[in-house]
């Protein structure tokens, strides 16, 4: 029972995020006011714009969630907390960013090399070991 309830909560959170994204496209930002999507179109991501999120292939660095939380005051305003590993609590929570540009497409960041990680860590004021730990899935070298 508990696992099914949690799975249902996760799916409902994701479904609401899709609904909200549609509202942004058609009404709030209104850049796609006459959008008509079939379920197949939705699965093919045939709409204009994208909704990437920290930890996904196009934004593999979870630490950006902390920046988002601070800017949005997410803990204070929505009671969604981040764990030490930057997981969201409650677990059935969704975060992301909207990009409305018609040319925006989902993509995956490929493997990155040490010089890129060194540069990234410096720009984030993060030590190299910490940057490598957070970016471990996309490192193109052995630590």
Secondary structure as UniProt FT lines:
FT   HELIX           2..23
FT   HELIX           24..28
FT   TURN            31..34
FT   HELIX           39..43
FT   TURN            44..45
FT   TURN            54..55
FT   TURN            57..58
FT   TURN            62..63
FT   HELIX           64..72
FT   HELIX           74..78
FT   STRAND          81..82
FT   TURN            84..85
FT   STRAND          88..89
FT   TURN            102..103
FT   HELIX           114..123
FT   TURN            124..125
FT   HELIX           128..134
FT   HELIX           136..138
//
